[in-house]
Amino acid sequence: MLKTVDSVFYWVSKLVWGLFAPDHLLLILLTLVCGLLWSGYQQIALYGFSALVLLCWVIALLPVGSWLLLPLETKFPANPPLPEQLDGIIMLAGAEKIDASYAWQQVELKAYSERALSFMQMARKYPDARLVFTGGLGSKLDKQFQEADVAARLFEQQGFDIGTIQFERRSRNTYENALLGKELVRPEKGEKWLLITSASHMPRAVGVFCRVGWPVIPYPVDHWTVPGESTSLGFAFGENLEQLTYAVREWLGLAAYHITGKTSAWVPDTCSNEP
């Protein structure tokens, strides 16, 4: 039942995001305005077009995405104090360009590459810790080629013995990262596990790991915002739209995970309230 429900959640979330991602939504609304214009509703189309132009100027001039990301990225401190010993280190997938890596037969990474860099840094700092990579999305070109394969190639190129790293290859989202990762690793009560993911993604990730009964120490990386600069005006439509899209995705994800019971709080912070 759990796999069926989770599959439904996965595909519904993909559909909803396809419709409500800010960049997609702008195009959809523009198309609707165009349809109204050609259908003879010129006055309504004019109002709609004017509203869209105003919205685009707001996005271009104001760092709305940064405003939305900042509370998420400051939820957990960067470079937190760490214990002398760790039992394990977890990296969540997301930094890998799966299709490009398969097509070019070399490691290709996204903007989230700090996840991999920090994972390797912590692995060297704690040589006795168990190492876990969780992520199983496959390439559109070859479903057998997955995020884990890109990560394994990267770690091997950087001198790591990939035989010492556990790769979870079935998960498709953050909830499955935690659920299937725990199933693979079977952490024991009282162990200290470090979780590495993007700063804005960390609240949702911590909430999910706590929900499945796997308390973690958050180690946020890959910050989009710069504290103190979120009030500055500028003219960067493309950059601001990209940040806004990323921010809306995280907030929608937090809401969806809370509504469906995958976390116990809208913006989780600790495991204190988890079962």
CORMO-V454055 format. One record per helix or strand. SS is the DSSP state (H for helix, E for strand). FROM is the first residue (numbers start at 1). TO is the last residue. If there is no record, write none. Layout:
SS;FROM;TO  SS;FROM;TO
This chain:
H;2;20  H;22;38  H;42;61  H;64;73  E;88;92  E;96;96  H;98;104  E;109;109  H;111;125  E;130;134  E;138;138  E;146;146  H;147;157  H;162;164  E;165;168  H;174;185  E;193;198  H;199;211  E;217;221  H;237;259
